[in-house]
């Protein structure tokens, strides 16, 4: 499971679109998204309620505590919303120790209400936890003792009996409505492969629940079976994280292939770089370098899997090598071309793309004093490793090659010893 945050706008859009299918009832949710490219005249044509309602506007940037930070404006007309957005769009703010520009806002009707409720559903290893409180809103943390939580094991339905503990203290006039709402939202949570869903708060408006603030995360590994339900869902970068051009290039490759290609620069001046096959293996390599005390020297996090073709591996490897060999400073560097033991990826085939890239970057590798450590197992791994050994002799670049008899952690240790050894 890979938990990926989505914007509040998309969370509410999914809730509105699928609540009726699941419960037979509609939720009166209205929302609009505003970015730098938004034309307010065109937006009003698509969402006419914007010109006839009092409005709420707030950043939709995957961070919380917007109200406490003075980033929420209430009871505005459309002209005031446009002025609020114009003043803040692109401006850098600091939230939770992260800095970044505000690029996206959500605009909704201003909903007068009295009571505020809290609902949270989290997917866990053996089931889901559902938390509810009749004291929702910005003071929820100060009233955490009033939050009630139940656990629903995987494969077990949420019934009125199991939900009773959550709603036991509610007034009769809203008890049934909120119970039905919680059960429907839980069914939707599972149906759409949410991993996290929080409404803080939701209110009762004209007898119907209405989420005022909402956060959602989806299991992006379930995209293959939900592409019609999710539609054109966006998985934004975490707030404060802006892709470099090289990262954007790999991200673009990743979106165009059925394989997985991931690349994140951690330290452009790092002396240990990785090109690792397999998500689990990539975590082991990165964690090992950190556990051995050299996290600050780790240049990147990289992972390829899902049997990418030779051309995809070539383009991917070019980017990794360009970053790993940038700005030579005379010190030794290490590149770990690793992985676990593949189940179905042809090791020799993927190595063909890496070998082509290494040949192209021969002069850069030598200028950066790069030492390469290869460890791999799986289909055709002997042939792939033999090619790597021959390449080292051909290029005159230090390449040490190992099969599955060597440990992943041991290869990391060798890379560290290389960069710490006397020149």
C-alpha positions in Angstrom: 0.0 0.0 0.0 1.3 3.5 -0.9 -0.5 6.3 0.8 -0.7 9.4 -1.4 -2.3 12.6 -0.3 -4.8 14.3 -2.5 -6.1 17.8 -2.4 -9.2 18.7 -0.4 -10.9 19.7 -3.7 -10.4 16.1 -5.0 -11.4 14.5 -1.7 -14.7 16.4 -1.8 -15.2 15.7 -5.5 -14.9 12.0 -4.9 -17.2 12.1 -1.9 -19.9 14.0 -3.8 -19.6 11.8 -6.9 -19.8 8.5 -5.2 -21.9 9.1 -2.1 -25.1 8.9 -4.1 -24.0 5.7 -5.8 -23.3 4.1 -2.5 -26.1 5.5 -0.2 -28.8 6.6 -2.7 -28.6 10.1 -1.3 -26.9 13.3 -2.5 -24.6 15.5 -0.5 -25.0 19.3 -1.3 -21.2 19.8 -1.7 -20.0 22.6 -3.9 -16.4 23.6 -4.4 -14.1 25.2 -7.0 -10.4 25.1 -7.5 -8.3 28.2 -8.2 -4.8 28.2 -9.5 -2.6 30.7 -11.4 -4.2 29.7 -14.7 -7.8 30.2 -13.4 -9.9 32.7 -15.3 -12.6 33.8 -12.8 -15.1 34.7 -15.6 -14.8 31.1 -17.0 -15.0 29.7 -13.5 -18.3 31.4 -12.8 -19.7 30.1 -16.0 -18.9 26.6 -14.9 -19.9 27.2 -11.2 -22.7 29.9 -11.2 -23.2 29.6 -7.5 -19.9 31.5 -7.0 -21.6 34.8 -8.0 -24.7 34.3 -5.8 -23.3 32.9 -2.6 -21.1 34.1 0.2 -17.9 32.2 0.0 -15.0 30.7 1.9 -11.5 30.6 0.4 -8.4 28.7 1.7 -5.2 27.2 0.4 -5.4 23.6 -0.8 -1.8 22.6 -0.3 -1.8 19.4 1.8 -1.1 21.2 5.1 -3.4 21.7 8.1 -4.1 24.4 10.7 -5.0 26.9 8.0 -7.5 28.6 10.2 -5.1 29.0 13.1 -2.5 30.4 10.6 -4.8 33.1 9.3 -5.1 31.5 5.8 -8.9 31.1 5.7 -11.2 33.9 4.7 -15.0 33.6 5.5 -18.2 35.2 4.2 -16.7 36.9 1.1 -18.1 37.8 -2.2 -16.4 36.6 -5.4 -14.5 39.9 -5.9 -13.1 39.6 -2.3 -12.1 36.0 -3.0 -10.3 37.1 -6.2 -8.4 39.8 -4.2 -7.6 37.3 -1.4 -6.1 34.8 -3.9 -4.2 37.5 -5.9 -2.5 38.7 -2.7 -1.4 35.2 -1.7 -0.9 33.3 -4.9 2.7 32.3 -5.3 3.7 33.8 -2.0 6.0 31.6 0.2 4.7 30.6 3.6 6.1 28.5 6.4 4.0 25.6 7.7 5.2 22.9 10.0 8.9 23.7 9.4 8.4 23.6 5.6 8.5 26.6 3.3 6.8 26.8 -0.1 4.6 28.9 -2.4 0.9 28.7 -2.3 -0.3 27.6 -5.8 -3.8 26.2 -5.3 -6.9 27.4 -3.5 -10.3 25.9 -2.8 -13.4 28.1 -2.9 -16.7 26.9 -1.3 -20.0 28.4 -0.1 -19.9 29.9 3.3 -22.1 27.6 5.4 -23.5 29.0 8.7 -23.8 26.3 11.3 -24.0 25.6 15.0 -22.6 22.2 15.8 -19.3 20.8 14.5 -18.4 17.1 14.3 -15.2 15.2 13.7 -14.8 12.0 11.7 -11.6 10.2 10.9 -11.0 6.8 9.2 -7.6 5.3 8.9 -6.6 2.0 7.1 -4.3 -0.2 9.3 -2.7 -3.5 8.8 -5.5 -5.6 10.0 -8.5 -3.3 9.4 -9.6 0.2 9.8 -10.0 2.6 12.8 -13.0 4.9 12.8 -12.9 7.9 15.2 -15.8 10.3 15.9 -16.4 13.3 18.1 -19.2 15.8 18.6 -16.6 18.4 19.4 -14.9 19.0 16.0 -13.3 22.0 14.6 -10.0 23.9 15.2 -10.1 23.0 18.9 -10.2 19.2 18.3 -6.8 18.6 19.7 -7.8 20.4 23.0 -10.8 18.1 23.2 -9.1 14.8 22.1 -10.4 13.1 25.2 -13.9 13.3 23.7 -12.9 11.4 20.6 -14.3 7.9 20.4 -12.6 5.2 18.3 -13.6 1.7 17.2 -11.7 -0.8 15.1 -13.3 -2.7 12.2 -11.3 -5.8 11.2 -10.7 -6.4 7.5 -13.7 -8.2 5.9 -16.1 -7.1 8.6 -19.0 -4.6 7.8 -19.7 -1.5 9.8 -23.2 -2.2 11.3 -25.5 -0.1 13.5 -24.4 -2.3 16.4 -20.7 -1.6 15.9 -21.3 2.1 15.2 -23.5 2.5 18.3 -20.5 3.3 20.5 -19.5 6.3 18.3 -23.0 7.9 18.3 -24.3 6.9 21.7 -24.3 10.4 23.2 -25.7 12.3 20.2 -29.2 13.9 20.4 -31.9 11.8 18.8 -32.7 14.4 16.2 -29.2 13.9 14.5 -28.2 10.5 15.8 -29.7 8.5 12.9 -28.5 10.8 10.2 -24.9 10.9 11.5 -24.9 7.1 12.0 -26.1 6.6 8.4 -23.5 9.1 7.2 -20.6 7.3 9.0 -21.6 4.0 7.6 -21.9 5.3 4.0 -18.6 7.2 4.2 -16.9 4.0 5.5 -18.3 2.0 2.6 -17.1 4.7 0.2 -13.7 4.7 1.9 -13.2 1.0 1.1 -14.8 1.2 -2.3 -12.4 3.9 -3.5 -9.3 2.6 -1.7 -8.9 5.5 0.6 -6.2 4.9 3.2 -7.0 8.0 5.2 -10.0 10.3 5.4 -10.7 13.0 7.8 -13.5 15.6 8.1 -12.8 18.2 10.7 -15.3 19.5 10.9 -18.5 18.4 9.3 -21.8 20.0 10.1 -25.5 19.3 9.7 -26.9 21.7 7.1 -30.7 21.5 6.3 -30.7 18.0 7.9 -27.8 16.7 5.8 -24.1 16.2 6.7 -21.8 18.7 5.0 -18.0 18.4 5.3 -16.5 21.8 5.9 -12.8 20.7 6.0 -11.7 17.4 4.5 -8.4 15.5 4.1 -7.9 12.4 2.0 -5.2 9.9 1.0 -5.5 7.1 -1.6 -3.7 3.9 -2.1 -2.1 4.7 -5.4 -1.3 1.1 -6.1 -5.0 0.6 -6.6 -5.1 3.1 -9.5 -5.3 0.2 -12.0 -8.8 -0.8 -10.8 -10.1 2.7 -9.9 -9.1 4.8 -12.9 -12.7 5.3 -13.9 -13.9 6.0 -10.3 -11.0 8.4 -9.5 -11.0 10.2 -12.8 -8.1 12.6 -13.4 -7.0 12.6 -9.8 -3.8 14.5 -8.9 -1.2 13.3 -6.4 0.6 16.6 -5.6 4.1 16.8 -4.1 4.2 17.4 -0.3 4.1 21.0 0.6 7.5 22.6 0.3 8.7 20.0 -2.1 9.4 21.3 -5.6 10.7 18.9 -8.3 14.0 19.8 -9.9 14.2 19.5 -13.7 15.8 16.1 -13.5 13.2 14.8 -11.1 10.4 16.2 -13.3 11.9 14.4 -16.3 11.9 11.0 -14.4 8.4 11.7 -13.1 7.3 12.2 -16.7 8.9 8.9 -17.7 7.2 7.2 -14.8 3.7 8.5 -15.9 4.2 7.1 -19.4 5.2 3.6 -18.6 3.6 0.6 -16.8 6.9 0.2 -14.9 7.9 2.2 -11.9 10.7 4.8 -12.2 11.4 7.0 -9.1 14.1 9.5 -8.5 14.6 12.1 -5.8 17.7 14.2 -5.2 18.6 14.3 -1.5 22.0 16.0 -1.6 23.4 17.2 -5.0 26.9 17.2 -3.5 26.5 13.7 -2.0 29.2 11.1 -2.7 27.1 7.9 -2.5 24.5 7.5 -5.2 22.1 4.6 -5.9 20.4 3.0 -8.9 18.3 0.3 -7.3 15.8 -2.2 -8.7 12.8 -2.8 -6.5 11.0 -0.6 -4.0 11.8 -2.7 -1.0 15.5 -3.0 -2.0 15.8 0.7 -2.5 14.6 1.4 1.0 17.1 -1.1 2.4 20.0 0.5 0.6 19.1 4.0 1.6 18.4 3.0 5.2 21.6 1.1 5.4 23.7 4.1 4.3 21.9 6.1 7.0 22.2 3.5 9.7 26.0 3.4 9.0 26.2 7.1 9.7 26.5 8.5 6.2 23.0 9.7 5.4 24.4 13.2 4.7 26.5 11.7 1.9 23.5 10.0 0.2 22.9 11.8 -3.0 19.6 10.4 -4.0 16.8 8.0 -3.6 16.2 5.9 -6.8 14.1 2.9 -7.7 13.1 1.2 -10.9 10.9 -1.9 -11.0 8.1 -3.5 -13.0 10.4 -4.6 -15.9 11.1 -1.3 -17.7 12.3 -1.7 -21.2 15.9 -1.0 -22.3 15.1 2.5 -23.7 13.3 3.5 -20.4 16.3 2.2 -18.4 18.7 4.1 -20.6 16.9 7.4 -20.2 16.6 6.8 -16.4 20.3 5.9 -16.0 21.4 8.9 -17.9 19.7 11.2 -15.4 21.1 9.4 -12.4 24.6 9.4 -13.8 24.5 13.1 -14.7 23.5 14.0 -11.2 26.0 11.6 -9.6 28.9 13.0 -11.6 28.1 16.7 -11.5 30.7 19.2 -10.3 33.7 16.9 -9.7 35.7 18.0 -6.6 38.5 15.5 -6.6 37.0 13.2 -4.0 36.0 9.6 -4.6 32.3 8.9 -5.2 30.4 5.6 -5.2 27.5 4.4 -7.3 25.5 1.4 -6.1 23.7 -0.4 -8.9 21.8 -2.9 -6.7 18.6 -4.7 -6.1 17.2 -7.8 -4.5 16.6 -11.0 -6.3 14.1 -10.3 -9.2 11.0 -12.4 -9.7 10.3 -11.6 -13.3 12.5 -8.7 -14.4 15.2 -9.8 -16.9 18.3 -8.6 -15.2 20.5 -8.8 -18.3 17.9 -6.8 -20.3 17.7 -3.9 -17.8 21.4 -3.9 -17.5 21.7 -3.3 -21.2 20.2 0.2 -20.7 22.4 0.9 -17.8 25.5 -0.3 -19.7 24.7 2.0 -22.6 24.4 4.9 -20.2 27.7 4.1 -18.5 29.5 4.0 -21.8 28.0 7.4 -22.8 29.1 8.9 -19.5 32.6 7.4 -19.4 34.5 10.7 -19.2 32.1 12.0 -16.5 32.6 8.9 -14.4 36.3 9.2 -14.6 36.3 12.9 -13.8 34.1 12.3 -10.7 36.4 9.4 -9.6 33.3 7.2 -9.5 33.6 3.6 -8.1 30.7 1.4 -9.0 29.3 -1.5 -7.0 26.9 -4.0 -8.6 24.8 -6.5 -6.7 21.8 -8.3 -8.4 20.0 -11.6 -8.7 17.1 -12.9 -10.7 16.4 -14.1 -14.2 19.5 -14.0 -16.4 21.5 -12.3 -13.7 24.7 -14.3 -14.5 24.7 -12.9 -18.0 24.0 -9.4 -16.8 26.8 -9.5 -14.2 29.2 -10.8 -16.8 28.4 -7.8 -19.0 29.1 -5.5 -16.1 32.5 -7.1 -15.4 33.5 -6.8 -19.0 32.3 -3.1 -19.0 34.6 -2.3 -16.1 37.6 -3.6 -18.0 36.6 -1.8 -21.2 36.1 1.6 -19.6 38.8 1.5 -17.0 36.3 2.5 -14.4 36.4 0.5 -11.1 33.3 -1.8 -11.1 32.9 -4.5 -8.5 30.3 -7.1 -9.4 28.4 -9.5 -7.1 25.5 -11.8 -7.3 22.9 -12.8 -4.7 25.7 -14.4 -2.6 26.6 -10.9 -1.4 24.3 -9.0 1.0 22.7 -5.7 0.1 23.9 -4.2 3.4 27.5 -5.4 2.7 27.6 -3.6 -0.7 26.6 -0.3 1.1 29.4 -0.8 3.6 31.9 -1.2 0.7 30.6 2.0 -1.0 31.1 3.9 2.3 34.6 2.4 2.8 35.5 3.5 -0.7 34.6 7.2 -0.2 36.2 7.3 3.2 39.5 5.7 2.2 42.6 7.8 1.7 42.9 9.1 -1.8 
